[in-house]
Amino acid sequence: MDKHAIVYHEGIAEYDFGEEYSLRGDRFPRYIHLLESEGVLDRLGIELIVPEPADNDDLCLVHTLDYIKKVDEVAEAHGYLSDDTPINPSIVKAVRLIVGAALTAGDAVARKGYTIAQGVGGGLHHAGRDYGEAWCVFNDVAICARAMTERHSLKRVMIFDTDAHAGNGTMDIFYSDPRVLYLTVHQDPMTLYPNTGFPEQIGEGDGRGYTINVPLPRRADDACMAMVIERVFKPIVQQFKPQVIIRNGGADPHYQDELAELGLSYGGLWSIGRAVAKAAEEANCGFVDLLCGGYSQGREEKGLYALFSGEYGLPQTQKEDVPPPSHDPSVLPRTDEVINQLSNLLADYWEIEKIG
Ligand SMILES: [Zn+2]
């Protein structure tokens, strides 16, 4: 029988940047309460695992010791890691639990035969080797992927990043590493932080061809995501043959998000979860899911739940609070253009179907 886990520590509610910021820690317990009230954990036989905090050896899989020390010093002084990221000791304690959850979820899949393991609170993809920003102190996604190659000796790890923001930290960390293929779908970085993550950025050295950026136009909706899944994600999985897929990203592609301007519905988020679970099944590999983001004033858990239900093949039951915006006829042709551009740029490495 398939084994499934959700890795969660209630201490991650302390991963909270305060009232002035959109990343608040109460979303995590709300998500777990929603899972519990729907009764899905028992019904699907999903184990709830409590992780240990990551130690310095774990963090050093990706980050420099100097950076880890700097984080502690800045936190102690209640200072700013970057303009937008105030930190304190409880945030650092919480982020170590988030990284611990990602590592535990990774371990469950790589060593213990779990088919799906979710690390709640993860997806801190804006942190690089020696920097942190945009509420990302340590990069749990990258640490989880590095543990796959360094501790579990995997040779083909795929990260599929579906957060609305490009994962600049994750991209930097693996830019020259061919063992970790980084495929990221995000809002056009010309129009959104972190202002990097363009199709031309395809990796360097041995890693050339192993970074794939798919920027979507503003207001890109479910149909655009479906096009990317069909024409980029699925063919890359078939050709790369990952030994594990790590997906990250929360609810911020949803049309009600306050920070991003994509136009996905809960159904669109559901279809991401469904596509990854199916692809992992076909590739006969495990699937680690790291989820956190989304900025919609107390509705974040609905998007996270839509992703979850897609992963487990449950019906999509989340109701929209307001009707979706009307379809912008320009978004599909523009997505098609980006995919055709990627097909050319990556022609030496992958076959991505060019249409039109
Ligand atoms: Zn985001």
Residues whose N, C-alpha, C, O or C-beta is under 5 A from the ligand:
A	BS01	ZN	D163 A164 H165 D252 G293
